[in-house]
Amino acid sequence: MAGKGIGCLSEALGALRISAPRLATTTGFSRQFARSMATEAPAKDITRSASNAQSLMQSWNPISTVPVTIHSFPSLEPQSLEQWSVQHLYLPLRRDLLHLAVVYEGDNTRQGTASSKTRWDVHGSHRKMRPQKGTGRARQGTRQSPLLRGGGKSHGPHPRDFGTRLNRKVYDKAWRTALSYRYRRGELIICEDGMELSMPEDFEIVADKYLKDGLREAYLKKYMSGMLNTLGLGRDDGRTLFVTGDRRDRLYEAMEQVPWEGRALDVEDVDVKDLLETGKVVMERSVLREMIEQHQSDLVSRIVINGFAKGGASAG
């Protein structure tokens, strides 16, 4: 019986063994890396959405924290594992909060500069055009009448503020709900700080300095499209939003050449709608921490005990 048990154990371990050549061809980059069995997966599978997200949510119900894998960029190799509060990245889906937040952001971004002239703003004399009676024609007032061509406009638009108000706690919870929605679907990818695009050596030596007349842009376009398709971040997978703390010249310039594949934004330019409208969201670790710290007012109590206010869960 003991020998039979050892044989079954060896067969099980053999079935779980992953070949080295397969690991070496997971990405299209020249640099090879190795992963532990816990993180062993092709790079394209890392960014793939859950096939049955509803079943995953029902089967896993964390109590206090959820794990967040920190990847390197652009290879998306796992580097470390962090624990984040469920109040930050595992909130239930609230469509009503997301709708309120998106409408609030849209109202406050409207310019409201449409303007028209009333009959008192139109240039010209305000004398009566013809006598009231005796001409056989309809009575007519001034040239500025809204009934005449070139006259003023009745009840036309004027500059106004379309902005609406939304409770801050509701808006902050909508932010974390959007992040939680991405996390639950496996579409939130956190990378190390300093997320910049690494270019091949031939680009650094030749293309960056000597290619002109659109050839440099064509090079960036082809390289970025190939990289996104290899990692499963391109148009076929729903486009990708890259969020960085500061502007990364290479990454931003390359993404500007392939707007159909996704876009790159500074953390100051991101809102709830941006987190929801693309297929994947790739951001730096410091960006995630900044978002959580700025949008957790509903978790912070105003009750002061012994001179200290009770705060929410720590970010990360």
Short mmCIF file of the C-alpha atoms (twelve columns), coordinates in Angstrom:
data_MODEL
# 
_entry.id   MODEL 
# 
loop_
_atom_site.group_PDB 
_atom_site.id 
_atom_site.type_symbol 
_atom_site.label_atom_id 
_atom_site.label_alt_id 
_atom_site.label_comp_id 
_atom_site.label_asym_id 
_atom_site.label_seq_id 
_atom_site.Cartn_x 
_atom_site.Cartn_y 
_atom_site.Cartn_z 
_atom_site.pdbx_PDB_model_num 
ATOM 1   C CA . MET A 1   0.000   0.000   0.000   1 
ATOM 2   C CA . ALA A 2   2.867   2.338   0.800   1 
ATOM 3   C CA . GLY A 3   4.436   1.718   -2.616  1 
ATOM 4   C CA . LYS A 4   1.150   2.330   -4.359  1 
ATOM 5   C CA . GLY A 5   0.709   5.655   -2.514  1 
ATOM 6   C CA . ILE A 6   4.182   6.824   -3.514  1 
ATOM 7   C CA . GLY A 7   3.439   5.924   -7.146  1 
ATOM 8   C CA . CYS A 8   0.190   7.920   -7.148  1 
ATOM 9   C CA . LEU A 9   1.998   10.875  -5.634  1 
ATOM 10  C CA . SER A 10  4.709   10.772  -8.300  1 
ATOM 11  C CA . GLU A 11  2.089   10.607  -11.061 1 
ATOM 12  C CA . ALA A 12  0.257   13.630  -9.621  1 
ATOM 13  C CA . LEU A 13  3.462   15.639  -9.417  1 
ATOM 14  C CA . GLY A 14  4.311   14.670  -12.982 1 
ATOM 15  C CA . ALA A 15  0.915   15.897  -14.179 1 
ATOM 16  C CA . LEU A 16  1.482   19.263  -12.527 1 
ATOM 17  C CA . ARG A 17  4.986   19.673  -13.955 1 
ATOM 18  C CA . ILE A 18  5.259   22.494  -16.512 1 
ATOM 19  C CA . SER A 19  7.845   22.258  -19.228 1 
ATOM 20  C CA . ALA A 20  10.589  24.887  -19.454 1 
ATOM 21  C CA . PRO A 21  10.380  25.498  -23.267 1 
ATOM 22  C CA . ARG A 22  6.758   26.547  -22.947 1 
ATOM 23  C CA . LEU A 23  7.708   29.064  -20.278 1 
ATOM 24  C CA . ALA A 24  10.401  30.595  -22.473 1 
ATOM 25  C CA . THR A 25  7.936   31.395  -25.257 1 
ATOM 26  C CA . THR A 26  5.204   33.037  -23.196 1 
ATOM 27  C CA . THR A 27  6.141   36.544  -24.323 1 
ATOM 28  C CA . GLY A 28  7.528   38.071  -27.484 1 
ATOM 29  C CA . PHE A 29  10.425  39.756  -25.727 1 
ATOM 30  C CA . SER A 30  14.028  38.601  -25.833 1 
ATOM 31  C CA . ARG A 31  14.454  38.593  -22.028 1 
ATOM 32  C CA . GLN A 32  13.352  35.299  -20.468 1 
ATOM 33  C CA . PHE A 33  12.149  34.879  -16.937 1 
ATOM 34  C CA . ALA A 34  10.926  32.052  -14.695 1 
ATOM 35  C CA . ARG A 35  7.882   31.957  -12.482 1 
ATOM 36  C CA . SER A 36  6.954   29.803  -9.523  1 
ATOM 37  C CA . MET A 37  4.194   27.231  -9.865  1 
ATOM 38  C CA . ALA A 38  1.788   29.612  -8.112  1 
ATOM 39  C CA . THR A 39  2.155   32.219  -10.856 1 
ATOM 40  C CA . GLU A 40  2.842   29.977  -13.839 1 
ATOM 41  C CA . ALA A 41  0.707   31.107  -16.780 1 
ATOM 42  C CA . PRO A 42  1.215   32.524  -20.269 1 
ATOM 43  C CA . ALA A 43  1.445   36.300  -20.338 1 
ATOM 44  C CA . LYS A 44  -1.675  36.500  -22.467 1 
ATOM 45  C CA . ASP A 45  -3.664  34.633  -19.802 1 
ATOM 46  C CA . ILE A 46  -2.671  37.132  -17.121 1 
ATOM 47  C CA . THR A 47  -4.753  39.874  -18.717 1 
ATOM 48  C CA . ARG A 48  -7.643  37.653  -19.802 1 
ATOM 49  C CA . SER A 49  -10.998 38.411  -18.222 1 
ATOM 50  C CA . ALA A 50  -12.705 35.744  -16.180 1 
ATOM 51  C CA . SER A 51  -14.796 33.479  -18.412 1 
ATOM 52  C CA . ASN A 52  -17.463 33.085  -15.745 1 
ATOM 53  C CA . ALA A 53  -17.136 36.061  -13.424 1 
ATOM 54  C CA . GLN A 54  -20.418 35.363  -11.622 1 
ATOM 55  C CA . SER A 55  -19.308 31.910  -10.506 1 
ATOM 56  C CA . LEU A 56  -15.967 33.273  -9.318  1 
ATOM 57  C CA . MET A 57  -17.637 35.941  -7.199  1 
ATOM 58  C CA . GLN A 58  -19.964 33.419  -5.616  1 
ATOM 59  C CA . SER A 59  -17.223 30.905  -4.844  1 
ATOM 60  C CA . TRP A 60  -14.774 33.354  -3.228  1 
ATOM 61  C CA . ASN A 61  -15.861 35.664  -0.435  1 
ATOM 62  C CA . PRO A 62  -12.895 37.253  1.383   1 
ATOM 63  C CA . ILE A 63  -13.520 38.741  4.813   1 
ATOM 64  C CA . SER A 64  -10.879 41.409  5.378   1 
ATOM 65  C CA . THR A 65  -8.250  41.543  2.598   1 
ATOM 66  C CA . VAL A 66  -7.721  40.527  -1.017  1 
ATOM 67  C CA . PRO A 67  -4.389  39.764  -2.738  1 
ATOM 68  C CA . VAL A 68  -2.973  42.100  -5.370  1 
ATOM 69  C CA . THR A 69  -0.102  40.962  -7.586  1 
ATOM 70  C CA . ILE A 70  2.472   43.608  -8.529  1 
ATOM 71  C CA . HIS A 71  3.892   43.102  -12.036 1 
ATOM 72  C CA . SER A 72  6.860   44.496  -13.888 1 
ATOM 73  C CA . PHE A 73  6.260   46.499  -17.055 1 
ATOM 74  C CA . PRO A 74  6.086   45.781  -19.943 1 
ATOM 75  C CA . SER A 75  6.723   42.039  -19.485 1 
ATOM 76  C CA . LEU A 76  3.988   41.740  -16.779 1 
ATOM 77  C CA . GLU A 77  6.169   39.355  -14.793 1 
ATOM 78  C CA . PRO A 78  4.865   38.959  -11.196 1 
ATOM 79  C CA . GLN A 79  7.204   40.608  -8.722  1 
ATOM 80  C CA . SER A 80  5.444   40.739  -5.360  1 
ATOM 81  C CA . LEU A 81  2.119   40.193  -3.610  1 
ATOM 82  C CA . GLU A 82  0.257   42.707  -1.464  1 
ATOM 83  C CA . GLN A 83  -2.895  42.588  0.644   1 
ATOM 84  C CA . TRP A 84  -5.553  45.289  0.216   1 
ATOM 85  C CA . SER A 85  -8.741  45.814  2.176   1 
ATOM 86  C CA . VAL A 86  -12.011 44.483  0.785   1 
ATOM 87  C CA . GLN A 87  -13.420 47.981  1.359   1 
ATOM 88  C CA . HIS A 88  -11.028 49.216  -1.317  1 
ATOM 89  C CA . LEU A 89  -10.967 46.552  -4.016  1 
ATOM 90  C CA . TYR A 90  -13.789 44.107  -3.340  1 
ATOM 91  C CA . LEU A 91  -16.951 46.147  -3.016  1 
ATOM 92  C CA . PRO A 92  -20.162 44.725  -4.518  1 
ATOM 93  C CA . LEU A 93  -21.309 46.098  -7.851  1 
ATOM 94  C CA . ARG A 94  -23.564 49.145  -7.408  1 
ATOM 95  C CA . ARG A 95  -24.852 50.266  -10.794 1 
ATOM 96  C CA . ASP A 96  -26.782 53.130  -9.225  1 
ATOM 97  C CA . LEU A 97  -23.629 54.656  -7.719  1 
ATOM 98  C CA . LEU A 98  -21.698 54.266  -10.967 1 
ATOM 99  C CA . HIS A 99  -24.515 55.910  -12.914 1 
ATOM 100 C CA . LEU A 100 -24.665 58.848  -10.497 1 
ATOM 101 C CA . ALA A 101 -20.887 59.317  -10.717 1 
ATOM 102 C CA . VAL A 102 -20.748 59.192  -14.526 1 
ATOM 103 C CA . VAL A 103 -23.645 61.666  -14.873 1 
ATOM 104 C CA . TYR A 104 -22.047 63.951  -12.279 1 
ATOM 105 C CA . GLU A 105 -18.729 63.956  -14.140 1 
ATOM 106 C CA . GLY A 106 -20.424 64.548  -17.485 1 
ATOM 107 C CA . ASP A 107 -22.450 67.479  -16.173 1 
ATOM 108 C CA . ASN A 108 -19.399 69.155  -14.669 1 
ATOM 109 C CA . THR A 109 -17.331 68.809  -17.844 1 
ATOM 110 C CA . ARG A 110 -19.904 70.545  -20.068 1 
ATOM 111 C CA . GLN A 111 -18.618 73.938  -21.222 1 
ATOM 112 C CA . GLY A 112 -21.966 75.706  -21.293 1 
ATOM 113 C CA . THR A 113 -20.666 78.405  -23.650 1 
ATOM 114 C CA . ALA A 114 -23.524 78.325  -26.182 1 
ATOM 115 C CA . SER A 115 -24.845 81.838  -26.656 1 
ATOM 116 C CA . SER A 116 -27.352 83.627  -28.904 1 
ATOM 117 C CA . LYS A 117 -28.478 87.233  -29.324 1 
ATOM 118 C CA . THR A 118 -31.866 88.445  -28.233 1 
ATOM 119 C CA . ARG A 119 -33.690 91.197  -30.122 1 
ATOM 120 C CA . TRP A 120 -32.018 93.716  -27.847 1 
ATOM 121 C CA . ASP A 121 -28.502 92.492  -28.738 1 
ATOM 122 C CA . VAL A 122 -28.877 92.597  -32.547 1 
ATOM 123 C CA . HIS A 123 -27.230 95.607  -34.215 1 
ATOM 124 C CA . GLY A 124 -29.430 98.165  -35.959 1 
ATOM 125 C CA . SER A 125 -32.102 100.800 -35.390 1 
ATOM 126 C CA . HIS A 126 -35.089 99.958  -33.261 1 
ATOM 127 C CA . ARG A 127 -37.514 102.168 -35.199 1 
ATOM 128 C CA . LYS A 128 -40.773 100.723 -36.434 1 
ATOM 129 C CA . MET A 129 -40.322 99.409  -39.988 1 
ATOM 130 C CA . ARG A 130 -43.709 100.577 -41.398 1 
ATOM 131 C CA . PRO A 131 -46.922 102.145 -40.157 1 
ATOM 132 C CA . GLN A 132 -49.232 100.066 -38.047 1 
ATOM 133 C CA . LYS A 133 -52.174 100.554 -40.463 1 
ATOM 134 C CA . GLY A 134 -52.880 101.589 -44.013 1 
ATOM 135 C CA . THR A 135 -50.309 99.547  -45.962 1 
ATOM 136 C CA . GLY A 136 -52.447 96.437  -46.357 1 
ATOM 137 C CA . ARG A 137 -49.633 94.321  -44.961 1 
ATOM 138 C CA . ALA A 138 -49.203 92.677  -41.602 1 
ATOM 139 C CA . ARG A 139 -48.116 94.847  -38.737 1 
ATOM 140 C CA . GLN A 140 -44.365 94.802  -38.263 1 
ATOM 141 C CA . GLY A 141 -42.184 95.997  -35.442 1 
ATOM 142 C CA . THR A 142 -38.436 96.513  -35.521 1 
ATOM 143 C CA . ARG A 143 -35.761 94.890  -37.677 1 
ATOM 144 C CA . GLN A 144 -34.631 92.887  -34.638 1 
ATOM 145 C CA . SER A 145 -37.873 90.921  -34.461 1 
ATOM 146 C CA . PRO A 146 -37.404 87.125  -34.095 1 
ATOM 147 C CA . LEU A 147 -39.828 86.728  -37.019 1 
ATOM 148 C CA . LEU A 148 -37.371 88.270  -39.495 1 
ATOM 149 C CA . ARG A 149 -34.185 86.901  -40.981 1 
ATOM 150 C CA . GLY A 150 -31.214 88.274  -39.085 1 
ATOM 151 C CA . GLY A 151 -33.294 89.170  -36.073 1 
ATOM 152 C CA . GLY A 152 -32.897 88.103  -32.480 1 
ATOM 153 C CA . LYS A 153 -33.626 84.640  -31.128 1 
ATOM 154 C CA . SER A 154 -36.429 83.990  -28.696 1 
ATOM 155 C CA . HIS A 155 -35.478 81.989  -25.610 1 
ATOM 156 C CA . GLY A 156 -32.099 81.095  -27.111 1 
ATOM 157 C CA . PRO A 157 -29.184 79.534  -25.208 1 
ATOM 158 C CA . HIS A 158 -26.960 81.671  -23.021 1 
ATOM 159 C CA . PRO A 159 -23.754 80.837  -21.124 1 
ATOM 160 C CA . ARG A 160 -24.613 78.787  -18.063 1 
ATOM 161 C CA . ASP A 161 -23.174 76.245  -15.674 1 
ATOM 162 C CA . PHE A 162 -24.482 72.713  -16.234 1 
ATOM 163 C CA . GLY A 163 -22.666 71.379  -13.173 1 
ATOM 164 C CA . THR A 164 -24.606 69.307  -10.658 1 
ATOM 165 C CA . ARG A 165 -23.871 68.276  -7.104  1 
ATOM 166 C CA . LEU A 166 -23.181 64.839  -5.674  1 
ATOM 167 C CA . ASN A 167 -22.463 63.801  -2.138  1 
ATOM 168 C CA . ARG A 168 -18.732 63.300  -1.746  1 
ATOM 169 C CA . LYS A 169 -19.120 59.998  0.070   1 
ATOM 170 C CA . VAL A 170 -21.300 58.666  -2.738  1 
ATOM 171 C CA . TYR A 171 -18.753 59.755  -5.337  1 
ATOM 172 C CA . ASP A 172 -15.828 58.238  -3.429  1 
ATOM 173 C CA . LYS A 173 -17.639 54.936  -3.022  1 
ATOM 174 C CA . ALA A 174 -18.388 54.939  -6.763  1 
ATOM 175 C CA . TRP A 175 -14.642 55.273  -7.426  1 
ATOM 176 C CA . ARG A 176 -13.831 52.246  -5.304  1 
ATOM 177 C CA . THR A 177 -16.761 50.353  -6.797  1 
ATOM 178 C CA . ALA A 178 -15.325 50.899  -10.289 1 
ATOM 179 C CA . LEU A 179 -11.910 49.660  -9.138  1 
ATOM 180 C CA . SER A 180 -13.541 46.672  -7.434  1 
ATOM 181 C CA . TYR A 181 -15.464 45.841  -10.612 1 
ATOM 182 C CA . ARG A 182 -12.205 45.712  -12.560 1 
ATOM 183 C CA . TYR A 183 -10.497 43.682  -9.842  1 
ATOM 184 C CA . ARG A 184 -13.298 41.095  -9.673  1 
ATOM 185 C CA . ARG A 185 -13.147 40.536  -13.434 1 
ATOM 186 C CA . GLY A 186 -9.352  40.208  -13.439 1 
ATOM 187 C CA . GLU A 187 -8.986  43.365  -15.540 1 
ATOM 188 C CA . LEU A 188 -7.076  45.504  -13.020 1 
ATOM 189 C CA . ILE A 189 -3.318  45.063  -13.532 1 
ATOM 190 C CA . ILE A 190 -1.019  46.769  -11.037 1 
ATOM 191 C CA . CYS A 191 2.592   47.385  -12.072 1 
ATOM 192 C CA . GLU A 192 5.633   48.767  -10.332 1 
ATOM 193 C CA . ASP A 193 6.221   52.512  -10.244 1 
ATOM 194 C CA . GLY A 194 8.006   54.118  -13.172 1 
ATOM 195 C CA . MET A 195 5.946   52.336  -15.808 1 
ATOM 196 C CA . GLU A 196 7.769   53.241  -19.019 1 
ATOM 197 C CA . LEU A 197 7.972   51.583  -22.421 1 
ATOM 198 C CA . SER A 198 11.316  49.870  -23.067 1 
ATOM 199 C CA . MET A 199 12.289  50.091  -26.724 1 
ATOM 200 C CA . PRO A 200 14.563  47.692  -28.673 1 
ATOM 201 C CA . GLU A 201 18.235  48.529  -29.080 1 
ATOM 202 C CA . ASP A 202 17.912  49.281  -32.792 1 
ATOM 203 C CA . PHE A 203 15.355  51.992  -32.020 1 
ATOM 204 C CA . GLU A 204 17.625  53.635  -29.463 1 
ATOM 205 C CA . ILE A 205 20.610  53.651  -31.839 1 
ATOM 206 C CA . VAL A 206 19.064  54.365  -35.245 1 
ATOM 207 C CA . ALA A 207 15.303  54.912  -35.389 1 
ATOM 208 C CA . ASP A 208 14.990  57.456  -32.596 1 
ATOM 209 C CA . LYS A 209 17.585  59.782  -34.140 1 
ATOM 210 C CA . TYR A 210 17.549  59.273  -37.900 1 
ATOM 211 C CA . LEU A 211 14.041  58.198  -38.962 1 
ATOM 212 C CA . LYS A 212 12.071  61.147  -40.342 1 
ATOM 213 C CA . ASP A 213 8.910   61.926  -42.342 1 
ATOM 214 C CA . GLY A 214 6.627   59.651  -40.358 1 
ATOM 215 C CA . LEU A 215 8.923   56.614  -40.298 1 
ATOM 216 C CA . ARG A 216 9.578   56.994  -36.583 1 
ATOM 217 C CA . GLU A 217 5.853   57.143  -35.848 1 
ATOM 218 C CA . ALA A 218 5.275   54.096  -38.067 1 
ATOM 219 C CA . TYR A 219 7.941   52.207  -36.112 1 
ATOM 220 C CA . LEU A 220 6.273   53.070  -32.793 1 
ATOM 221 C CA . LYS A 221 2.872   52.124  -34.179 1 
ATOM 222 C CA . LYS A 222 4.001   48.677  -35.309 1 
ATOM 223 C CA . TYR A 223 5.972   47.970  -32.143 1 
ATOM 224 C CA . MET A 224 3.186   49.035  -29.775 1 
ATOM 225 C CA . SER A 225 0.518   47.100  -31.672 1 
ATOM 226 C CA . GLY A 226 2.617   43.934  -31.566 1 
ATOM 227 C CA . MET A 227 3.344   44.295  -27.864 1 
ATOM 228 C CA . LEU A 228 -0.301  44.907  -26.916 1 
ATOM 229 C CA . ASN A 229 -1.525  41.968  -28.979 1 
ATOM 230 C CA . THR A 230 1.109   39.692  -27.436 1 
ATOM 231 C CA . LEU A 231 0.104   40.651  -23.887 1 
ATOM 232 C CA . GLY A 232 -3.637  40.542  -24.609 1 
ATOM 233 C CA . LEU A 233 -4.121  44.271  -24.072 1 
ATOM 234 C CA . GLY A 234 -5.098  45.397  -27.565 1 
ATOM 235 C CA . ARG A 235 -8.303  46.052  -29.441 1 
ATOM 236 C CA . ASP A 236 -9.195  42.359  -29.667 1 
ATOM 237 C CA . ASP A 237 -9.355  42.267  -25.867 1 
ATOM 238 C CA . GLY A 238 -11.328 45.476  -25.416 1 
ATOM 239 C CA . ARG A 239 -8.572  48.147  -25.474 1 
ATOM 240 C CA . THR A 240 -6.479  49.175  -22.463 1 
ATOM 241 C CA . LEU A 241 -6.158  52.240  -20.264 1 
ATOM 242 C CA . PHE A 242 -2.654  52.985  -18.916 1 
ATOM 243 C CA . VAL A 243 -2.573  55.243  -15.846 1 
ATOM 244 C CA . THR A 244 0.708   56.705  -14.593 1 
ATOM 245 C CA . GLY A 245 1.658   59.181  -11.902 1 
ATOM 246 C CA . ASP A 246 3.533   61.447  -14.340 1 
ATOM 247 C CA . ARG A 247 3.758   61.645  -18.092 1 
ATOM 248 C CA . ARG A 248 5.914   58.872  -19.605 1 
ATOM 249 C CA . ASP A 249 7.117   60.226  -22.929 1 
ATOM 250 C CA . ARG A 250 7.753   56.921  -24.717 1 
ATOM 251 C CA . LEU A 251 4.565   55.240  -23.508 1 
ATOM 252 C CA . TYR A 252 2.343   58.232  -24.207 1 
ATOM 253 C CA . GLU A 253 3.859   58.851  -27.637 1 
ATOM 254 C CA . ALA A 254 3.477   55.205  -28.628 1 
ATOM 255 C CA . MET A 255 -0.148  55.048  -27.447 1 
ATOM 256 C CA . GLU A 256 -0.952  58.204  -29.418 1 
ATOM 257 C CA . GLN A 257 -0.008  56.290  -32.573 1 
ATOM 258 C CA . VAL A 258 -2.508  53.476  -31.827 1 
ATOM 259 C CA . PRO A 259 -5.612  55.150  -30.319 1 
ATOM 260 C CA . TRP A 260 -7.779  52.199  -31.380 1 
ATOM 261 C CA . GLU A 261 -5.740  49.920  -29.083 1 
ATOM 262 C CA . GLY A 262 -6.148  52.082  -25.965 1 
ATOM 263 C CA . ARG A 263 -4.838  55.253  -24.393 1 
ATOM 264 C CA . ALA A 264 -2.566  56.530  -21.635 1 
ATOM 265 C CA . LEU A 265 -3.636  59.128  -19.062 1 
ATOM 266 C CA . ASP A 266 -2.159  60.934  -16.108 1 
ATOM 267 C CA . VAL A 267 -3.743  60.157  -12.762 1 
ATOM 268 C CA . GLU A 268 -5.124  63.700  -12.629 1 
ATOM 269 C CA . ASP A 269 -7.092  63.149  -15.868 1 
ATOM 270 C CA . VAL A 270 -8.781  59.876  -14.883 1 
ATOM 271 C CA . ASP A 271 -12.375 59.657  -13.715 1 
ATOM 272 C CA . VAL A 272 -14.903 56.893  -13.051 1 
ATOM 273 C CA . LYS A 273 -16.013 56.732  -16.684 1 
ATOM 274 C CA . ASP A 274 -12.425 56.125  -17.835 1 
ATOM 275 C CA . LEU A 275 -12.142 53.152  -15.476 1 
ATOM 276 C CA . LEU A 276 -15.285 51.573  -16.934 1 
ATOM 277 C CA . GLU A 277 -15.159 52.155  -20.682 1 
ATOM 278 C CA . THR A 278 -12.062 50.120  -21.615 1 
ATOM 279 C CA . GLY A 279 -11.381 46.405  -21.386 1 
ATOM 280 C CA . LYS A 280 -8.279  46.486  -19.152 1 
ATOM 281 C CA . VAL A 281 -6.804  49.010  -16.732 1 
ATOM 282 C CA . VAL A 282 -3.027  48.993  -16.156 1 
ATOM 283 C CA . MET A 283 -1.766  51.375  -13.490 1 
ATOM 284 C CA . GLU A 284 1.183   51.946  -11.219 1 
ATOM 285 C CA . ARG A 285 1.123   50.904  -7.587  1 
ATOM 286 C CA . SER A 286 1.490   54.516  -6.401  1 
ATOM 287 C CA . VAL A 287 -1.452  55.527  -8.620  1 
ATOM 288 C CA . LEU A 288 -3.713  52.935  -7.006  1 
ATOM 289 C CA . ARG A 289 -2.640  54.065  -3.557  1 
ATOM 290 C CA . GLU A 290 -3.309  57.720  -4.456  1 
ATOM 291 C CA . MET A 291 -6.765  56.889  -5.816  1 
ATOM 292 C CA . ILE A 292 -7.706  54.989  -2.666  1 
ATOM 293 C CA . GLU A 293 -6.413  57.702  -0.336  1 
ATOM 294 C CA . GLN A 294 -8.320  60.413  -2.189  1 
ATOM 295 C CA . HIS A 295 -11.593 58.491  -2.369  1 
ATOM 296 C CA . GLN A 296 -12.278 56.944  1.032   1 
ATOM 297 C CA . SER A 297 -14.170 59.728  2.789   1 
ATOM 298 C CA . ASP A 298 -17.055 57.353  3.529   1 
ATOM 299 C CA . LEU A 299 -14.654 55.127  5.484   1 
ATOM 300 C CA . VAL A 300 -13.272 57.907  7.706   1 
ATOM 301 C CA . SER A 301 -15.259 58.723  10.820  1 
ATOM 302 C CA . ARG A 302 -15.550 62.262  12.185  1 
ATOM 303 C CA . ILE A 303 -15.720 60.977  15.729  1 
ATOM 304 C CA . VAL A 304 -12.637 62.115  17.673  1 
ATOM 305 C CA . ILE A 305 -11.463 59.918  20.539  1 
ATOM 306 C CA . ASN A 306 -8.624  61.209  22.751  1 
ATOM 307 C CA . GLY A 307 -7.687  63.754  20.102  1 
ATOM 308 C CA . PHE A 308 -7.521  61.236  17.222  1 
ATOM 309 C CA . ALA A 309 -10.086 60.700  14.488  1 
ATOM 310 C CA . LYS A 310 -10.895 57.133  13.600  1 
ATOM 311 C CA . GLY A 311 -9.662  56.424  10.076  1 
ATOM 312 C CA . GLY A 312 -10.471 53.805  7.470   1 
ATOM 313 C CA . ALA A 313 -8.514  50.789  6.342   1 
ATOM 314 C CA . SER A 314 -4.897  51.352  5.348   1 
ATOM 315 C CA . ALA A 315 -4.129  51.521  1.634   1 
ATOM 316 C CA . GLY A 316 -2.157  48.388  0.852   1 
# 
